[in-house]
């Protein structure tokens, strides 16, 4: 694990624990496997914002604080220890074996590698959708107007039979839905 030198060229193949070459690009299955646990994702988020190597203790404390939704200062000893042990024994070696991080177990140091960037697109949450889509507003307006209309009929303000009013509201929904389907085709 530690014998592997850090390369600045992402094209250089990393080496696994047995000295075998790790492909320059991770497969989608490897990406999903590596990022299946929130702790590993949190490690990569922490390293993304760090400048240079970080101490394992600091990393574990911050990950534990995120998990407990508190500050590092408010953590209990057992919360820190639980995260520290799982990072030390499982998560960091796995990321190191895939060349994602450089983990010096003896010194308690963790650093990102050029391969860390390959996982960056998967660490972000879903992006905001384009708010220029008019259809949610159109459906919302139809609901609002239909509610006001049915309220007026129920209060006796509109001289229309309730069944006819319900048919008009359903017809307006059908018209909006048909227009939506027609414009999307």
N, C-alpha and C positions, 0 to 999 in steps of 0.2 A: 504494500500500500504506500508506504512512505518513500520507497526507493524510486518511484516514478518521479522524474523531474517535471516541473511545470513548463509547459510549452506555451509560447505566445502565438503560435500559428495553429488555428483551429483545425487545419488539415492534418496536422501531425496526429498519428494514432496514439491514444493513451494505452496504458498497459493495465491489465487486471491483476489480481492478487497472484495469479500463477505465471505472470509475465506474458500472457497472450495479448495480442493486439485487440483493442476495442475499436469497432468501426468509428469513423469520423462523425457520422450522422447517427443519431439514435433512431431506432424504429419507433413507430407509433405505439406499439405494444410496450416497449421499454419505457417510453415517456409516461404512459398511463400507469405502469407498474411503479415507477419511481415516485409519481405524484399522487398515488392513491391514498396516502395518509396526510392529514393536515399538518402534522409535525414536520414532515419533510418539506412541504410547501412553505411553512413558516420559516424554516431554516433558510431556504432559498430567498425568501423575501427579505429576511434580515441581512443576508450577505449582499443582496442587491444594493442596499443602502449603505453598507459598510465601506469604508476606505481601507482596503488592505486586510490582512489576517485579523481574526477576532479570537478572543479567548473562549473556550468551550463553556466556561462558567457563565460568562456574560450572555452568550447565546442561549444557554439553557434557561437562565433567569428570564430573559425577555420572552422566549417561547412560552414558558410557564405563565407569565403574566398575561400574555395574549389569551391563553387557554382559559385562565381564571377570570378574564375580563377585569383585571385590576392592574396596579402598578407593581414594579419590581419590589419596591419598599414594603408593600402590603402582603407579599407572598409569605406563606408559612414554609418552614423548613422541609416538610414532607412533600409539598407541591414542587419545590425546587428539585429535590432529590429524585422524585419520580421521573421528571422530564430529563434531568441530567443522565440518569442511568440508561434510559431508552435511547437517547441520542448517542451516548458513548458506546453502547453495546450493539445497537442495531442500525439506526437511521443513518448516522454519519458514515460508518463503514460501507453501507450499501451505496450511498451517493459517491463515496470515494472509489469504490470498485468499478463504477461506471464512468469515472473520470469527470464527474460533475463538479466535485469539490476536491480540494486537497486537504486531507485530514491527517494531522500529525498527532497520533494518539498519545505518544509519550510526552509531548510538550503541551498538549491540550489546546492546540491551535487549529483553526479552521479557516480556509480561504477559498474563494471562488476560483474557477478556472475558465479558460475561454469557452469551454463547453457549457458553462452555466447559462450562457445566453440562449442556447438552443431551447431551454425550457421557459424562457421569459414569456412567450406568447400564451403559455398555458397557465401562468400564474395570475394573470389579470382576470378579473370578473367579466361577465358579459358586458359588452359595450352598450352605451345608451342607443336606443333606436332613434331613427330620424323622426322628430316630432312634427314634421311637415305633413304626415299622413292625415288627410281630412276625415277619414271614415270614422274613427272613434268619436270625434266631435259631432258628426252627423247622426250617428246612432244615439249619442247622448241627448242631442236636441230632440230627436224623435221620442225618446223616453220622456223627457221633460214636458214636451207639448202634449203627448198622449196622457200623461198623468194630470196635467192641468185640465185638459178637455174632459177626461172621465170624472174628475172632481167636480167640474161645473155641471155635468149631467147629473151626478149623484146629488148635488145640492139643489137641483131643480132650476139652475140658472140657464140651462140650455134646454129648449123644448124638444128633446130627441129621446126616443126610446133607448134604454140601456143596452139592449142587444144590438141595435143599429150603431150606437156609439162604439161598442166593443169591436164591431166589424170594421168601422172606419179606422180605429187605432191599429188593428191587425193589418188592414190594407196599407196603411202608411208604412208599417214595418216591412211588409212584402215589397213595397215600391222601393224603399231604401236598399233593401237586400238585393233586389234585382238590379238596381243601378250599380251597386258595388260589384256584383258578379260581372255585369256587362263591361265595366271599365277595367276590371282586372283580367279580362280575357283577351 
